[in-house]
Amino acid sequence: MNLLMRTPVTSRVLLVRPGSTEFDEQGRIKGSLDMPLSSLGEQQALAVASELMGINVGTIYTAPCESAQQTAMQLARGRDIRVKVLECFRNIDHGLWHGKLIDEVRRNQPRVYRTGMESPDEICPPGGESIRAARIRVAKAIRKVIKKGREDVVALVIPDPLATVVQSVISGEELHDLWKFETDHGKWQLIEATL
């Protein structure tokens, strides 16, 4: 089917970044490593859940990592909301960069770091997944969950940097400065999506 011939689907998407992990707080690249929320991250997840209590959500779709699932459970607590884990929302595999300080990449690979600021889609960590491949991986799933939740606000709990890639796919905006969005801090935004 021609993508241009599809009827546009308009929906509101609640994009939630999980609370932070210890790696986030240290400025380390977490990527697809599975880590629980830190104590600060638990507080951030509770705060986000409290802020979003008044928003009617049909289903919460979450990344499979522990921090995202913990945050999603906080959002659903005390409400009649289904939480569904989607493997396609796993964070970007940063390969050999996992566990490195973002500042290490800046110092040791200045050209790669600059590319991450200016043209993030071109980045592919050694032994990892490119941002472009991650974008392709999530685009179809995003369209599907938005179409399913046409009547409701669709909630996505996805860690950064994949959350920023998802935001770019939904909004149609260009992706800028990968490093600025490498760590999670328990934030959210409501996006009007037409896909």
C-alpha positions in Angstrom: 0.0 0.0 0.0 1.3 3.5 -0.9 2.1 5.4 2.3 0.9 8.6 0.8 -2.6 7.0 0.1 -3.2 6.1 3.8 -5.8 8.0 5.7 -3.9 10.0 8.4 -4.4 8.9 11.9 -4.6 11.7 14.5 -4.1 10.9 18.1 -2.5 12.3 21.3 0.6 10.5 22.4 1.9 10.8 26.0 5.6 10.2 25.7 7.1 9.4 29.1 10.8 9.0 29.8 11.5 6.7 32.8 13.0 7.9 36.0 16.7 7.8 36.2 19.0 4.9 36.9 22.5 5.0 38.5 24.1 5.1 35.1 21.9 8.1 34.1 23.0 10.0 37.2 26.6 9.3 36.5 26.4 10.5 32.9 27.1 7.0 31.6 25.7 5.5 28.4 23.0 3.0 29.3 21.6 2.1 25.9 20.0 -1.3 26.0 21.4 -2.4 29.4 18.6 -3.4 31.7 18.8 -1.4 35.0 16.3 -0.6 37.7 15.3 2.8 38.8 17.6 4.5 41.3 16.1 6.0 44.5 16.0 9.4 42.7 14.4 7.6 39.7 11.7 6.1 41.9 10.9 9.6 43.2 10.8 10.9 39.6 8.4 8.1 38.5 6.1 8.9 41.4 6.1 12.6 40.6 5.3 11.9 36.9 2.5 9.5 37.9 1.1 12.2 40.1 1.3 14.9 37.4 -0.4 12.6 34.9 -3.2 11.4 37.2 -5.8 13.6 35.4 -5.0 12.4 31.9 -7.2 9.6 30.6 -5.0 6.9 29.1 -6.3 3.8 27.4 -3.1 1.6 27.3 0.4 2.2 28.4 3.0 0.7 26.0 6.4 0.3 27.6 9.9 -0.7 26.7 11.0 -4.0 28.1 13.7 -2.6 30.4 13.2 -2.6 34.1 13.3 1.2 34.6 10.6 1.7 31.9 8.4 -1.0 33.3 8.7 0.3 36.9 7.7 3.8 35.6 4.8 2.4 33.6 3.5 0.5 36.7 3.6 3.8 38.7 1.5 5.4 36.0 -1.0 2.6 36.1 -1.2 2.2 39.9 -4.7 2.8 41.2 -6.2 3.2 37.7 -7.8 0.8 35.3 -5.1 1.0 32.7 -3.5 -1.9 30.9 0.3 -2.0 30.6 1.7 -3.8 27.6 5.5 -4.5 27.1 6.7 -4.1 23.5 10.1 -5.6 22.6 10.3 -3.2 19.6 10.6 -0.3 22.1 13.8 -1.7 23.6 16.4 1.1 23.8 19.2 1.5 21.2 22.0 -1.0 21.5 25.1 1.1 22.0 27.5 -1.8 21.6 30.9 -1.1 23.0 29.8 2.3 24.3 27.7 0.7 27.1 28.9 1.9 30.4 31.1 4.6 29.0 30.8 8.1 30.3 29.4 10.4 27.6 32.3 12.7 28.3 34.7 9.8 27.4 33.2 9.6 23.9 33.5 13.4 23.6 37.2 13.3 24.6 38.3 10.1 22.8 36.2 10.3 19.7 35.6 14.0 19.0 34.5 13.5 15.3 32.0 10.8 16.3 30.8 13.0 19.2 30.3 16.0 16.8 28.4 13.8 14.3 26.1 12.8 17.2 25.4 16.5 17.7 25.0 17.5 14.1 23.7 14.4 12.3 22.6 11.8 14.9 21.0 9.5 12.2 24.5 8.8 11.0 25.8 7.4 14.3 26.4 3.7 14.8 28.3 2.7 17.9 30.9 0.0 17.4 29.1 -3.3 17.7 25.7 -1.5 18.2 22.7 -0.3 16.4 22.5 2.8 14.2 20.1 5.6 15.1 18.7 5.2 11.5 18.0 1.5 12.1 16.3 2.3 15.5 14.1 4.8 13.7 13.0 2.2 11.1 12.5 -0.4 13.9 10.1 1.8 15.9 8.2 3.6 13.1 5.8 0.7 12.2 5.1 0.0 15.9 4.3 3.6 16.7 1.8 3.8 13.8 0.2 0.6 15.0 -0.3 1.6 18.6 -1.5 5.1 17.6 -4.1 3.6 15.3 -5.2 1.2 18.0 -5.6 4.0 20.5 -7.3 6.4 18.2 -10.0 7.2 20.8 -7.7 7.5 23.8 -4.4 9.1 24.8 -1.7 6.6 24.0 1.0 6.4 26.6 4.5 5.3 25.6 7.2 4.8 28.3 10.5 4.6 26.5 14.0 5.5 27.7 16.3 7.9 26.0 17.8 8.2 23.5 15.1 6.0 21.8 12.4 8.3 23.3 13.9 11.2 21.4 13.9 9.1 18.2 10.2 8.2 18.8 9.4 11.9 19.4 11.1 12.7 16.1 9.1 10.0 14.2 5.8 11.2 15.7 6.4 14.9 15.3 8.2 14.7 11.9 10.9 17.0 13.4 14.6 16.4 12.7 16.7 14.8 15.4 19.4 17.0 16.9 22.1 16.4 19.4 22.0 12.8 20.5 24.2 13.4 23.6 21.7 15.9 25.0 19.1 13.1 25.2 21.2 10.2 26.3 20.0 10.0 29.9 16.6 9.7 31.5 15.2 12.1 34.1 11.5 11.1 34.5 10.0 13.7 32.1 6.9 13.6 29.9 5.3 15.4 27.0 2.0 15.3 25.2 2.3 15.2 21.4 -0.4 15.6 18.7 0.4 12.9 16.2 -0.7 12.6 12.7 0.8 9.5 11.1 
